[in-house]
Amino acid sequence: MTKRRTIAFIGWILAALILVVGIGVWNQKPIAAQGNTTIIVSAAASLKDALDEIKSLYQKSKPNVTVNYNFGASGALLQQIENGAPADVFISAAQKQMNDLQQKNLIVPETRRNLLTNTVVLIAPKNSNTVTNFKGLTSPNVKRIAVGEPRSVPVGQYTEEIFKNLGILEQLKPKFTYGNSVRNVLAAVESGNADAGVVYATDAKISDRVKVVETAAANLHSPVVYPMAVLKNSKNAADAKDYAQFLQSANARSIFTKYGFGIAK
């Protein structure tokens, strides 16, 4: 009988201990995970190669921040942001899109900066001798000219300005094949689907399948400036501001210049 009571007593103690431990575990507050965050950067397609390299450099110094890119035509990115698509930082290839967002109170105004500059060039397939300069595009030997869609692709807007100022826009329009981003224009010339195209100097620089025929004079088009800003609806505003600041650092600027961009003043 004593033995039974002893066993029962021990069992009771064990049950009590299990109950106490269980309550402790139940009430224990979860250990907070380290602050891993993700920021989304919507950026003009012409920035892809430079920003991809900058991303690797940035995340070495900020391992807890993941940077995801959304590249496209500045006008298309603008529409996405206006329609509520998630984004933390916006970098466009023209002032117009950033102005639209600022007028609609969709950016943090004090974070807006002019980040980079670029030039506009006429390109042709590497081994082609059909195109000699912008005015030479009027030749009947030139059948197809790849240009950015001017309503949404800034390089298309600059292209129209160039042709208009040269007095050849209406003459060339029947030859246009439109691209939905500057990289799409580049691809059309690389593939030979167009006899010529108008892109940024930085896009021509990354391709070994095209050559620069002529660089547009600065007085033929609006200045090519890339403004940047943190968006008002950013879910991670502090990290977005930190990333935007990094893009203005000496390390980031050296990468931008390597790809042919100018630094805005």
Phi, psi and omega in degrees: 000318178296320179297318178297317179296321180297315180297318180296321180295317179297317179299320179296316179299316180298319180296320179296318179297317179299319179296317181296315179298318180298317179296321179297317179294318180300320184274349184294133179286137179296143178287126183294133178288152177298150189292075174278124180229161178234133174243145180250125180249114175268117189222150178304142186302329182294347182270356191308305187296316180295315182290328176298318179290321179296325179302314180299319180293317182295317185286347171291325179272339180230070185296341181270002179245120177263129179255119175249135181256147172232098183265146178177185174293140184303321180294321178293320178295321177302313180298320178300313181295317179298331180270007173095010178296141181294133177196148181248325181227140177237132174230114182254167180260014178200158181287332187305311184294320178291322177300318179299316180293321180293320178297331180266009177060040182254000175238163172273105192303323183288350178266355182290130178219147167277115190267309189221168172230167180207172174235160182253134184228154172265128181238160176217162175304147189310315187261014182271142174241015184288324187252133180245330179193178182302313183293334178292350178294343179285349181299141177295345177286341178267113186263320186226132179238120179277126179222157175287145177295112192295340181285337184229343184249112184306322180296333175292325177292317178296322180298314179298322178298317180298310182294323179295316181290336175274352179076025183235008185301305184296327180292328184271337187309319180298343181267353187289137165238124192267139175250148182272004172197165180295328178290331176291323175296314178303315182298325180296323179283320179302320184280349183084006178285351175223145179285336181200167177200163179240119183223184173275155179302327181292329178287318178297327184295329184274355185250135175260011181250000177229164175230151177276122180271317180202145174261130182293135175298142184300331182280001179268350182207165177297152178300137178272104183234138179254101176277153181226146176201155171276139183276146183301325183268018178301134178278343181225065188300320182297315179291325178296318178294323179295317178296315179300322178294322180297325180296343179261004182282165180298321180296315179293319181297324179295327177288316178302315182292329177299326180272002173101002178282152170264157178265123181293148179250000000 
